[in-house]
Amino acid sequence: MECFGIIQRVFLVIIGAMKYHIWTEGCQMNEADSDRVASALEHLGYSYSPVIEEADVIVLNTCVVRQSAEEKAIGRLTTLYPVKRSRPEVVINMMGCMVGIKENNPLRKRYPLVDVFSPPSDPSPLIEFLIQRDIHDEEVAATARRYALMDGDIKLPDFQSGKQVSGFIPIVYGCSHACAYCIIPYRRGIERSRPPEEILKEAESLVSQGVKEITLLGQIVDRYGKDEPGFPTLDKLLNQLSKIDGLERIRFLTSHPNWMTDALLDEVASNPKVMPHIEIPNQAGDDKVLENMRRGYTADQYRKLVHKIRERIPGVSIATDIIVGFPGETEEQFQNTYDLLAELRLDMAHLARYSPRTGTLSERTMPDDVADEEKWRRFRALEKLQMEVVTEIHARYLGQTVPILFEGIEKKRWMGRTPTNKLVFVSSEEDLLGKVLPVHITWTGPWSMLGELA
Ligand code: SAM
């Protein structure tokens, strides 16, 4: 009986009838990890299904950066109990930061419906499980494993191939900075840069499948290569990548104020393929809070860096991350953050209310003493300020003609981005997918702009 089951499954994999579904929570790094799992599964012969009930393999890619993300993942897992009850052969894989990099017995005990747990960025436990289960012939298994995991040969899921304009490539895994509030180093391990040849091969592979824009990812992306003697620095890697024919645009995130070099800024300024957009989290505008967060710079150093970026890269857009309600943050300290944002007038602020993450320095040693309503009040104050700032910045685009890379259709209009990463919508009957075209901006708002092909 079991033998028949195996043969039937192998046959279904061969004819591409076995399906997978991936649910992703969290940051771009998790999205990139999900793409890699999808790639590995496609190499094994599985095809994507948007319908969870049709899937033979269900991957939950989890995030724990904030409490709400963790709750969402648990909620999603709970909905899978009836699926597993009616079809016990369905493989449920939990991966990502909730699992972490160490053996996680408590999770195994708490969620027995999960068949495979995988650490962040590592599809191999799932692939091993499927290979062991479905294919007994060791030679076939070894070949499948090699192809499924071969770095630099990423295969986009069939439903995305030729349709995905923008792709992510993780270039630095993990993080060794250990900001007081951040769980990433505990879950994704120490900083590891990927070999440049592997990155270049992966970029070429994505471009050959229709991708026009690549975003390089790392928790502190500008530390690329610093952990491996002989690896190029980020500016040199960007330069090498820009030589790939067919690749139109390159972006990178996230930067840390202490690691941004002049060479990197000069590469962005002088290389037309590297987009003038810098994501550089500030987290707070108060020196004491920054010290408590273990960020390693002062508000004034951040201010001077923003001025330098603007001087060296004319027309650049700058995005930041801010956490409000960090332990001990007083009204006055929050006001310093507010004032710095009001002064610097950045293009985007990703705002978060502090949530203690188990095991981090702040969770262990600093009481979470800012009330939830107060965190919300500070969050909304920054949200309102930022909306005014962004409305004003966007208004400067009115009447300008800007090159837009079109990524797809949303609500019956073509959606694309400016080099500075602003969303622009255009109505057109033409197929604009993957094209970079000049667009005349006719309306601007805080979240997006409208335009016409010039
Ligand atoms: N590596 C980047 C850095 O150096 O800031 C960003 C990493 S993190 C995945 C993305 C953002 O989540 C952070 O910039 C921070 O604003 C927010 N974040 C991280 N831990 C948090 C926590 N415990 N509570 C609230 N927000 C948090």
Boltz pocket constraint, residues with backbone or C-beta under 6 A from the ligand:
constraints:
  - pocket:
      binder: B
      contacts: [[A, 27], [A, 65], [A, 66], [A, 181], [A, 182], [A, 183], [A, 184], [A, 218], [A, 219], [A, 220], [A, 254], [A, 255], [A, 256], [A, 281], [A, 283], [A, 321], [A, 322], [A, 323], [A, 350], [A, 352], [A, 353], [A, 354], [A, 355], [A, 356], [A, 357]]
      max_distance: 6.0
